[in-house]
Amino acid sequence: MFSLDDMGAFIWAFFITLPLTLLIHTAGHAFFARLFGSKTSLVIGRGAKLCRVKNLEIRRFYFIDSACHYDDLKRDRRWKHALIYAGGPIFNLLSIFVVNGLIYHGILPPHLFFYQFVYFSIYLVFFSILPIDYGRERPSDGKAIYDVLKFGKVYKEFD
């Protein structure tokens, strides 16, 4: 049962762990966009801009959302865009395997932080690969992959 004693863990999860998984997810998109010769910018959160460090912008509500923006690719191919869209879930899956592997080998302790990290990462993977259109040219990663492979539709800004 959830009680006031759990508020510390909840606050830690909500304001530290979740944004970390969002950052990893968005970095996955940016990694593949840069791999294919594009310039990228990342936005963590919503609302007014708090600060900017190179190509990373952090907004007031940094725990809510994230987005990746990228320019034209050196050689524009549908499969490259699909891999960029898949980059977020791929990085979240890799982070799950890394954390679990480090715990398994005794390098990291089995701690609530890592449980929450893996939980949020699985959540992001699951809901990002569902082909859902959120409106206003903001598809899920799964929908963006489908659209680019089937119709050639490219989204330069996505979550």
C-alpha positions in Angstrom: 0.0 0.0 0.0 1.2 3.5 -0.9 1.7 5.7 2.2 3.4 9.0 3.1 6.5 7.0 3.9 6.7 6.3 0.1 6.7 9.9 -0.9 10.5 10.2 -0.9 10.8 7.3 -3.4 8.0 8.7 -5.5 9.6 12.2 -5.6 13.0 10.6 -6.5 11.4 8.5 -9.2 9.3 11.3 -10.7 11.9 14.1 -10.7 15.2 12.2 -11.2 14.6 8.7 -12.6 11.9 9.4 -15.2 13.7 12.4 -16.7 16.9 10.3 -16.9 15.0 7.7 -18.9 13.6 10.4 -21.1 17.0 11.8 -21.7 18.4 8.4 -22.7 15.4 7.8 -25.0 15.9 11.2 -26.8 19.6 10.7 -27.0 18.9 7.5 -28.9 17.1 9.4 -31.6 19.8 12.0 -31.7 22.6 9.4 -31.9 21.2 7.9 -35.1 20.4 11.3 -36.6 24.0 12.4 -36.0 25.2 9.0 -37.3 23.5 9.8 -40.6 25.0 13.3 -40.8 22.3 15.5 -39.3 22.5 18.2 -36.7 20.3 17.6 -33.7 18.8 19.5 -30.8 17.1 17.9 -27.8 14.4 19.3 -25.6 13.8 17.9 -22.1 10.4 18.9 -20.6 7.8 21.5 -21.4 7.1 25.0 -20.5 9.5 28.0 -20.2 13.2 27.4 -21.0 15.3 27.0 -17.9 18.7 26.6 -19.6 20.5 25.5 -22.7 23.8 23.6 -22.9 25.0 23.2 -26.5 22.2 21.3 -28.3 20.3 20.3 -25.1 17.5 22.6 -23.8 16.0 22.0 -20.4 12.5 23.4 -19.7 10.7 24.1 -16.5 8.6 20.9 -16.4 11.6 18.7 -17.3 10.0 15.6 -15.9 7.0 15.5 -18.4 8.3 15.1 -21.9 11.2 15.2 -24.3 11.7 15.7 -28.0 14.4 15.5 -30.7 14.7 17.8 -33.7 17.0 17.0 -36.6 17.9 18.5 -39.9 18.3 16.9 -43.3 20.3 13.8 -43.6 23.4 13.5 -45.9 21.7 10.8 -47.9 18.0 10.7 -47.3 16.7 7.1 -47.1 13.5 5.8 -45.5 15.3 3.2 -43.5 17.6 5.8 -42.0 14.6 7.8 -40.7 13.0 4.6 -39.4 16.2 3.8 -37.5 16.3 7.4 -36.1 12.7 6.9 -34.9 13.6 3.5 -33.4 16.7 5.0 -31.7 14.8 6.0 -28.5 13.4 2.5 -27.8 16.7 0.9 -28.8 18.6 3.1 -26.3 16.1 2.4 -23.6 16.3 -1.4 -24.2 20.1 -1.2 -24.2 20.0 0.7 -20.9 17.8 -2.0 -19.4 20.2 -4.7 -20.4 23.2 -2.7 -19.1 21.6 -2.0 -15.7 20.4 -5.6 -15.3 23.8 -7.0 -16.4 25.6 -4.8 -14.0 23.3 -5.9 -11.2 23.7 -9.5 -12.2 27.5 -9.3 -12.1 27.4 -7.6 -8.7 28.8 -4.3 -10.0 25.6 -2.4 -9.1 23.5 -3.2 -6.0 19.8 -4.3 -6.4 18.4 -1.0 -5.4 15.0 0.7 -5.8 16.5 3.3 -8.1 17.5 0.7 -10.6 14.1 -1.0 -10.3 12.4 2.3 -11.1 14.9 3.0 -13.9 14.1 -0.3 -15.6 10.4 0.1 -15.0 10.3 3.6 -16.6 12.5 2.4 -19.5 10.1 -0.5 -20.2 7.2 1.9 -20.0 8.8 4.2 -22.5 9.7 1.3 -24.9 6.2 -0.1 -24.8 4.3 3.1 -25.3 6.7 4.5 -27.8 6.5 1.6 -30.2 2.7 1.5 -30.2 1.7 3.1 -33.5 -0.3 6.0 -32.1 -0.9 9.4 -33.7 -0.9 12.1 -30.9 -2.0 14.8 -33.3 -0.3 18.0 -34.6 2.4 16.0 -36.4 3.4 14.3 -33.2 3.3 10.5 -33.8 4.7 7.8 -31.5 8.0 6.3 -32.6 6.1 3.2 -33.8 3.7 5.3 -35.9 6.6 7.4 -37.3 8.4 4.2 -38.3 5.3 2.9 -40.0 4.6 6.2 -41.8 8.2 6.5 -43.2 8.5 2.9 -44.3 5.0 2.7 -45.9 4.4 6.3 -47.1 7.8 8.0 -47.0 6.5 10.6 -44.5 9.3 12.1 -42.5 8.9 13.8 -39.1 11.8 16.1 -38.2 10.5 16.7 -34.6 9.3 13.9 -32.5 9.1 12.6 -28.9 
